Amino acid sequence: MNKKLYIKTYGCQMNVYDSDRMVDLLKPLGYSITEDPAEADMAILNTCHIREKAEQKVYSDLGRLRQHQTKRRESGEDMMIGVGGCVGQAEGQEIIRQAPYVSMVFGPQTYHRLPEMIAQMNREKEKKEGKKPKGLVDTDFPLESKFDSLPTPTSTASSVFLSVQEGCDKFCTFCVVPYTRGAEYSRPAADVLKEANNLVSKGALEITLLGQNVNAYHGQAPYSSSHGTNEWGLGRLIYELSQIKGLERIRYMTSHPRDMDDELINAHGEVPQLMPFLHLPVQSGSDSILEAMNRKHKARDYLEVIEKLRKARSDIAFSSDFIVGFPGEREDDHKATLDLIRQVKYAQAYSFKYSKRPGTPAGAMELQVDEEVKSRRLHELQGLLNEQQLSFNRSMVGTIQVILLDRKGKHKGQMIGKTPYMQSVPVTAPESLFGKLVKVRLESAHENSLVGALLSSDSANAMFSHMSESLERNDEV
């Protein structure tokens, strides 16, 4: 029997990866994906706990799912509802208490047990003669890695995510990740290489390596080196991935400034497939605020890393994260952040007002900043970042770039690709080029995108070797 599965994914790329793996897990049980929750036999909310009011959003969506569940039951069908991800991990039994119609709650480290949980719910339902059993909660941090229990990925997309590291040992005072994702864990390098080879064999041209602190990766090596080390860092892993025939582009996120070692920095200058764009969150340009955040680096440390990366690869561009209005932030702290932004000159950035997260040290700190002050500072900071982003985009006008066409556009005959610098570029192109690397001339720039024209030569030959792409990029940028 064909059953329908609906998944709503909140938050980060890690959750996107996890949702895709849930689809792979449930395919053998007869589930196929649907975008319509009204027809779902199983609905899952894969949640994120980073932003303020995360729980309220989840309960609001649960209320809408309950309406669909009720209608299906009235027509003689049913719908299981699951809550996964970081809100599931943090709230656990509280979700079942507030929303007793939820079938199961599970965390980011236990979703590989979904088939068992579904089977258990069905057995309990049969015992109770069709009545809904009490919801299951599985929010342990199991000793065994979930990756050992996940099936081979089935994605055939040209651009894919690959999770190589999870969890966090940094304990930034504003962040819930150590409590919801657990301690840092790195997958064995052999497992990562196997999954990457499989993805490339299915059509992946671009792989983005994921982790809460991805550059803290220290996976077990497939073999001992001459130096006797039994672990690979992210730099070594990237060097090995670059040897996979057909893998044209490599990216990674999200990184911590403290974990940018020399091997990884050198990889940016030596591995042509490693894209010249790095998301490197700094959060603040003020040393006193960085200390209060427990970031364990100073602004000058961050700037030194930026300088090293630019020496390794002169055309590299950066994005970052900024938190405005952290407890105790003064005007001079805010100005220090603006000064750092002016020094780095970002191509993109994400910025937010500080919001309390329950259970984090920052939530109990004194000197909470007034909302009106936060809003003003955020407006100033975003104004500067937007200027820099527009300036960077305009600097690309007139150049020829290789973009990966991985999305359909809003208009007929339009597709959207991304440059090596993660800029969106809508172009008019035949559908036969979807999922391909093509050359475009960038003709105009906006704050959040560029407009490009497909070069006629690409219609005949859309695919290019990563070496020629690297040479052209260095010539044009």
Secondary structure, 3 states (H helix, E strand, C coil): CCEEEEEEECCCHHHHHHHHHHHHHHHHHCEEECCCHHHCCEEEEEECCCCCCHHHHHHHHHHHHHHHHHHHHHCCCCCEEEEEHHHHHHHCHHHHHHCCCCCEEECCCCHHHHHHHHHHHHHHHHHCCCCCCCCEEECCCCCCCHHHHCCCCCCCCCEEEEECEECCCCCCCCCCHHHHCCCCEECCHHHHHHHHHHHHHCCCCEEEEECCCHHHCEEECCCCCCCCCCEEEHHHHHHHHCCCCCCCEEEEECCCHHHCCHHHHHHHHHCCCECCEEECCCECCCHHHHHHCCCCCCHHHHHHHHHHHHHHCCCCEEECEEEECCCCCCHHHHHHHHHHHHHHCCCCCEEEECCCCCCCHHHHCCCCCCHHHHHHHHHHHHHHHHHHHHHHHHHCCCCEEEEEEEEECCCCCEEEEECCCCCEEEEECCHHHCCCEEEEEEEEECCCEEEEEECCHHHHCCCCCHHHHHHHHHHHC
